[in-house]
Amino acid sequence: MPETNRRLLLASRPEGRVSLENFKVDEVEVAEPGEGEAIIKTLYLSLDPTNRVWMAGDSYLPAVKKGEVMRGMGLGQIVASRSDSYEVGDLCVGMPGWQEYANTADAATPWNVLPRGTGLPPTTMLGALGMTGMTAYWGVTDVCAVAEGETFVVDGAAGAVGSVAGQIAKARGARVVGIAGTVEKCDWLTSELGFDAAVCYRDEDFTDQLKAACPDGVDAQFENVGGEIMDAVYELLNTHGRVAVCGLIAGYNEHEIPKGPTNFGKMIFARLKVQGFLIMDYAGRAGEALGEMVPWMQEGKLKHEETLVQGEVTDVPETLNMLFEGENRGKLILEIAQPDLGVPEA
């Protein structure tokens, strides 16, 4: 059993970029698990835009309180167990928070043991086959209800959700256009992930390029960014267009919300559907999504891309900032430990 657990307690609500100064680095003893409990060693922490939202204030979940362990998803390994549900050596996905060890009894949501024998890397369960992948799946298939032959546009397309959303829409027969922040990312979207076109929003003629990439307009829009980028796509929506509003990352570090669509008249005369959604809306339906997504991955139709950063738990805040500075491609993950007992076959 480990003796100590380092953890990050929220000390102040950040303004702009997140810093380690916004946290108290705390060290506590790791207690033996009680009856029915297990101790999990955190191996990988999932870095997501929603981490920043949880620091700022109440949203779809209550804000993390000052003095609490910062909330966050991760993948860990059971190192001690007094539970029939967990065996020492099991890999599990759950919500450890920003700390080195967690007790299953403290989790607000269940820890899920990873199945063995899939032949897929365990970190796919934080990305393409995890919460971000599930978000992409339901946004594309349910909210946008993308159909074969339609034009589908996703911004933040090189990120964890956007890259998967585009691939899912492509697998369903849509024409897929991605929006990203560099020419290199745009090239990756088209050459590696199979997008039909990709546009860099930093180019001066971005809106002209977007129109050229969508000559028949836009049938479905998957929104991750907000602001002017969202507005540019919105103006191209066809009659009965659908918008799945997943995130508005452009404003998460800002004091003022960036300006976005104001042409609400278009919503009326084009009979648009604009819907915000959360993965928790689809609780209990992971098996349904994975039933399609795992075969797609095994067939090469769905690729898991990740930016894996190695560091310590104290590196989490600075690593999170990579999301807002466009430094990641695919899922951003911080590896803070290697398994002590050997990673079981995934």
Secondary structure as a PSIPRED ss2 file (coil, helix, strand):
# PSIPRED VFORMAT (PSIPRED V4.0)

   1 M C   1.000  0.000  0.000
   2 P C   1.000  0.000  0.000
   3 E C   1.000  0.000  0.000
   4 T E   0.000  0.000  1.000
   5 N E   0.000  0.000  1.000
   6 R E   0.000  0.000  1.000
   7 R E   0.000  0.000  1.000
   8 L E   0.000  0.000  1.000
   9 L E   0.000  0.000  1.000
  10 L E   0.000  0.000  1.000
  11 A C   1.000  0.000  0.000
  12 S C   1.000  0.000  0.000
  13 R C   1.000  0.000  0.000
  14 P C   1.000  0.000  0.000
  15 E C   1.000  0.000  0.000
  16 G C   1.000  0.000  0.000
  17 R C   1.000  0.000  0.000
  18 V C   1.000  0.000  0.000
  19 S C   1.000  0.000  0.000
  20 L H   0.000  1.000  0.000
  21 E H   0.000  1.000  0.000
  22 N H   0.000  1.000  0.000
  23 F E   0.000  0.000  1.000
  24 K E   0.000  0.000  1.000
  25 V E   0.000  0.000  1.000
  26 D E   0.000  0.000  1.000
  27 E E   0.000  0.000  1.000
  28 V E   0.000  0.000  1.000
  29 E E   0.000  0.000  1.000
  30 V C   1.000  0.000  0.000
  31 A C   1.000  0.000  0.000
  32 E C   1.000  0.000  0.000
  33 P C   1.000  0.000  0.000
  34 G C   1.000  0.000  0.000
  35 E C   1.000  0.000  0.000
  36 G C   1.000  0.000  0.000
  37 E C   1.000  0.000  0.000
  38 A E   0.000  0.000  1.000
  39 I E   0.000  0.000  1.000
  40 I E   0.000  0.000  1.000
  41 K E   0.000  0.000  1.000
  42 T E   0.000  0.000  1.000
  43 L E   0.000  0.000  1.000
  44 Y E   0.000  0.000  1.000
  45 L E   0.000  0.000  1.000
  46 S E   0.000  0.000  1.000
  47 L E   0.000  0.000  1.000
  48 D C   1.000  0.000  0.000
  49 P H   0.000  1.000  0.000
  50 T H   0.000  1.000  0.000
  51 N H   0.000  1.000  0.000
  52 R H   0.000  1.000  0.000
  53 V H   0.000  1.000  0.000
  54 W H   0.000  1.000  0.000
  55 M H   0.000  1.000  0.000
  56 A H   0.000  1.000  0.000
  57 G C   1.000  0.000  0.000
  58 D C   1.000  0.000  0.000
  59 S C   1.000  0.000  0.000
  60 Y C   1.000  0.000  0.000
  61 L C   1.000  0.000  0.000
  62 P C   1.000  0.000  0.000
  63 A C   1.000  0.000  0.000
  64 V C   1.000  0.000  0.000
  65 K C   1.000  0.000  0.000
  66 K C   1.000  0.000  0.000
  67 G C   1.000  0.000  0.000
  68 E C   1.000  0.000  0.000
  69 V E   0.000  0.000  1.000
  70 M C   1.000  0.000  0.000
  71 R C   1.000  0.000  0.000
  72 G C   1.000  0.000  0.000
  73 M C   1.000  0.000  0.000
  74 G E   0.000  0.000  1.000
  75 L E   0.000  0.000  1.000
  76 G E   0.000  0.000  1.000
  77 Q E   0.000  0.000  1.000
  78 I E   0.000  0.000  1.000
  79 V E   0.000  0.000  1.000
  80 A E   0.000  0.000  1.000
  81 S E   0.000  0.000  1.000
  82 R C   1.000  0.000  0.000
  83 S C   1.000  0.000  0.000
  84 D C   1.000  0.000  0.000
  85 S C   1.000  0.000  0.000
  86 Y C   1.000  0.000  0.000
  87 E C   1.000  0.000  0.000
  88 V C   1.000  0.000  0.000
  89 G C   1.000  0.000  0.000
  90 D C   1.000  0.000  0.000
  91 L E   0.000  0.000  1.000
  92 C E   0.000  0.000  1.000
  93 V E   0.000  0.000  1.000
  94 G E   0.000  0.000  1.000
  95 M C   1.000  0.000  0.000
  96 P C   1.000  0.000  0.000
  97 G C   1.000  0.000  0.000
  98 W C   1.000  0.000  0.000
  99 Q E   0.000  0.000  1.000
 100 E C   1.000  0.000  0.000
 101 Y E   0.000  0.000  1.000
 102 A E   0.000  0.000  1.000
 103 N E   0.000  0.000  1.000
 104 T H   0.000  1.000  0.000
 105 A H   0.000  1.000  0.000
 106 D H   0.000  1.000  0.000
 107 A C   1.000  0.000  0.000
 108 A C   1.000  0.000  0.000
 109 T C   1.000  0.000  0.000
 110 P C   1.000  0.000  0.000
 111 W C   1.000  0.000  0.000
 112 N E   0.000  0.000  1.000
 113 V E   0.000  0.000  1.000
 114 L C   1.000  0.000  0.000
 115 P C   1.000  0.000  0.000
 116 R C   1.000  0.000  0.000
 117 G C   1.000  0.000  0.000
 118 T C   1.000  0.000  0.000
 119 G C   1.000  0.000  0.000
 120 L C   1.000  0.000  0.000
 121 P C   1.000  0.000  0.000
 122 P H   0.000  1.000  0.000
 123 T H   0.000  1.000  0.000
 124 T H   0.000  1.000  0.000
 125 M H   0.000  1.000  0.000
 126 L C   1.000  0.000  0.000
 127 G C   1.000  0.000  0.000
 128 A C   1.000  0.000  0.000
 129 L C   1.000  0.000  0.000
 130 G C   1.000  0.000  0.000
 131 M H   0.000  1.000  0.000
 132 T H   0.000  1.000  0.000
 133 G H   0.000  1.000  0.000
 134 M H   0.000  1.000  0.000
 135 T H   0.000  1.000  0.000
 136 A H   0.000  1.000  0.000
 137 Y H   0.000  1.000  0.000
 138 W H   0.000  1.000  0.000
 139 G H   0.000  1.000  0.000
 140 V H   0.000  1.000  0.000
 141 T H   0.000  1.000  0.000
 142 D H   0.000  1.000  0.000
 143 V H   0.000  1.000  0.000
 144 C C   1.000  0.000  0.000
 145 A C   1.000  0.000  0.000
 146 V C   1.000  0.000  0.000
 147 A C   1.000  0.000  0.000
 148 E C   1.000  0.000  0.000
 149 G C   1.000  0.000  0.000
 150 E C   1.000  0.000  0.000
 151 T E   0.000  0.000  1.000
 152 F E   0.000  0.000  1.000
 153 V E   0.000  0.000  1.000
 154 V E   0.000  0.000  1.000
 155 D E   0.000  0.000  1.000
 156 G C   1.000  0.000  0.000
 157 A C   1.000  0.000  0.000
 158 A C   1.000  0.000  0.000
 159 G E   0.000  0.000  1.000
 160 A H   0.000  1.000  0.000
 161 V H   0.000  1.000  0.000
 162 G H   0.000  1.000  0.000
 163 S H   0.000  1.000  0.000
 164 V H   0.000  1.000  0.000
 165 A H   0.000  1.000  0.000
 166 G H   0.000  1.000  0.000
 167 Q H   0.000  1.000  0.000
 168 I H   0.000  1.000  0.000
 169 A H   0.000  1.000  0.000
 170 K H   0.000  1.000  0.000
 171 A H   0.000  1.000  0.000
 172 R C   1.000  0.000  0.000
 173 G C   1.000  0.000  0.000
 174 A C   1.000  0.000  0.000
 175 R E   0.000  0.000  1.000
 176 V E   0.000  0.000  1.000
 177 V E   0.000  0.000  1.000
 178 G E   0.000  0.000  1.000
 179 I E   0.000  0.000  1.000
 180 A E   0.000  0.000  1.000
 181 G C   1.000  0.000  0.000
 182 T C   1.000  0.000  0.000
 183 V H   0.000  1.000  0.000
 184 E H   0.000  1.000  0.000
 185 K H   0.000  1.000  0.000
 186 C H   0.000  1.000  0.000
 187 D H   0.000  1.000  0.000
 188 W H   0.000  1.000  0.000
 189 L H   0.000  1.000  0.000
 190 T H   0.000  1.000  0.000
 191 S H   0.000  1.000  0.000
 192 E C   1.000  0.000  0.000
 193 L C   1.000  0.000  0.000
 194 G C   1.000  0.000  0.000
 195 F C   1.000  0.000  0.000
 196 D C   1.000  0.000  0.000
 197 A E   0.000  0.000  1.000
 198 A E   0.000  0.000  1.000
 199 V E   0.000  0.000  1.000
 200 C E   0.000  0.000  1.000
 201 Y C   1.000  0.000  0.000
 202 R C   1.000  0.000  0.000
 203 D C   1.000  0.000  0.000
 204 E C   1.000  0.000  0.000
 205 D C   1.000  0.000  0.000
 206 F H   0.000  1.000  0.000
 207 T H   0.000  1.000  0.000
 208 D H   0.000  1.000  0.000
 209 Q H   0.000  1.000  0.000
 210 L H   0.000  1.000  0.000
 211 K H   0.000  1.000  0.000
 212 A H   0.000  1.000  0.000
 213 A H   0.000  1.000  0.000
 214 C C   1.000  0.000  0.000
 215 P C   1.000  0.000  0.000
 216 D C   1.000  0.000  0.000
 217 G C   1.000  0.000  0.000
 218 V E   0.000  0.000  1.000
 219 D E   0.000  0.000  1.000
 220 A E   0.000  0.000  1.000
 221 Q E   0.000  0.000  1.000
 222 F E   0.000  0.000  1.000
 223 E E   0.000  0.000  1.000
 224 N C   1.000  0.000  0.000
 225 V C   1.000  0.000  0.000
 226 G C   1.000  0.000  0.000
 227 G H   0.000  1.000  0.000
 228 E H   0.000  1.000  0.000
 229 I H   0.000  1.000  0.000
 230 M H   0.000  1.000  0.000
 231 D H   0.000  1.000  0.000
 232 A H   0.000  1.000  0.000
 233 V H   0.000  1.000  0.000
 234 Y H   0.000  1.000  0.000
 235 E C   1.000  0.000  0.000
 236 L C   1.000  0.000  0.000
 237 L E   0.000  0.000  1.000
 238 N E   0.000  0.000  1.000
 239 T E   0.000  0.000  1.000
 240 H E   0.000  0.000  1.000
 241 G E   0.000  0.000  1.000
 242 R E   0.000  0.000  1.000
 243 V E   0.000  0.000  1.000
 244 A E   0.000  0.000  1.000
 245 V E   0.000  0.000  1.000
 246 C C   1.000  0.000  0.000
 247 G C   1.000  0.000  0.000
 248 L C   1.000  0.000  0.000
 249 I H   0.000  1.000  0.000
 250 A H   0.000  1.000  0.000
 251 G H   0.000  1.000  0.000
 252 Y C   1.000  0.000  0.000
 253 N C   1.000  0.000  0.000
 254 E C   1.000  0.000  0.000
 255 H C   1.000  0.000  0.000
 256 E C   1.000  0.000  0.000
 257 I C   1.000  0.000  0.000
 258 P C   1.000  0.000  0.000
 259 K C   1.000  0.000  0.000
 260 G C   1.000  0.000  0.000
 261 P C   1.000  0.000  0.000
 262 T C   1.000  0.000  0.000
 263 N C   1.000  0.000  0.000
 264 F H   0.000  1.000  0.000
 265 G H   0.000  1.000  0.000
 266 K H   0.000  1.000  0.000
 267 M H   0.000  1.000  0.000
 268 I H   0.000  1.000  0.000
 269 F H   0.000  1.000  0.000
 270 A C   1.000  0.000  0.000
 271 R C   1.000  0.000  0.000
 272 L C   1.000  0.000  0.000
 273 K E   0.000  0.000  1.000
 274 V E   0.000  0.000  1.000
 275 Q E   0.000  0.000  1.000
 276 G E   0.000  0.000  1.000
 277 F C   1.000  0.000  0.000
 278 L C   1.000  0.000  0.000
 279 I H   0.000  1.000  0.000
 280 M H   0.000  1.000  0.000
 281 D H   0.000  1.000  0.000
 282 Y H   0.000  1.000  0.000
 283 A C   1.000  0.000  0.000
 284 G C   1.000  0.000  0.000
 285 R C   1.000  0.000  0.000
 286 A H   0.000  1.000  0.000
 287 G H   0.000  1.000  0.000
 288 E H   0.000  1.000  0.000
 289 A H   0.000  1.000  0.000
 290 L H   0.000  1.000  0.000
 291 G H   0.000  1.000  0.000
 292 E H   0.000  1.000  0.000
 293 M H   0.000  1.000  0.000
 294 V H   0.000  1.000  0.000
 295 P H   0.000  1.000  0.000
 296 W H   0.000  1.000  0.000
 297 M H   0.000  1.000  0.000
 298 Q H   0.000  1.000  0.000
 299 E H   0.000  1.000  0.000
 300 G C   1.000  0.000  0.000
 301 K C   1.000  0.000  0.000
 302 L C   1.000  0.000  0.000
 303 K C   1.000  0.000  0.000
 304 H C   1.000  0.000  0.000
 305 E C   1.000  0.000  0.000
 306 E E   0.000  0.000  1.000
 307 T E   0.000  0.000  1.000
 308 L E   0.000  0.000  1.000
 309 V E   0.000  0.000  1.000
 310 Q E   0.000  0.000  1.000
 311 G C   1.000  0.000  0.000
 312 E C   1.000  0.000  0.000
 313 V H   0.000  1.000  0.000
 314 T H   0.000  1.000  0.000
 315 D H   0.000  1.000  0.000
 316 V H   0.000  1.000  0.000
 317 P H   0.000  1.000  0.000
 318 E H   0.000  1.000  0.000
 319 T H   0.000  1.000  0.000
 320 L H   0.000  1.000  0.000
 321 N H   0.000  1.000  0.000
 322 M H   0.000  1.000  0.000
 323 L H   0.000  1.000  0.000
 324 F H   0.000  1.000  0.000
 325 E C   1.000  0.000  0.000
 326 G C   1.000  0.000  0.000
 327 E C   1.000  0.000  0.000
 328 N C   1.000  0.000  0.000
 329 R C   1.000  0.000  0.000
 330 G E   0.000  0.000  1.000
 331 K E   0.000  0.000  1.000
 332 L E   0.000  0.000  1.000
 333 I E   0.000  0.000  1.000
 334 L E   0.000  0.000  1.000
 335 E E   0.000  0.000  1.000
 336 I C   1.000  0.000  0.000
 337 A C   1.000  0.000  0.000
 338 Q C   1.000  0.000  0.000
 339 P C   1.000  0.000  0.000
 340 D C   1.000  0.000  0.000
 341 L C   1.000  0.000  0.000
 342 G C   1.000  0.000  0.000
 343 V C   1.000  0.000  0.000
 344 P C   1.000  0.000  0.000
 345 E C   1.000  0.000  0.000
 346 A C   1.000  0.000  0.000
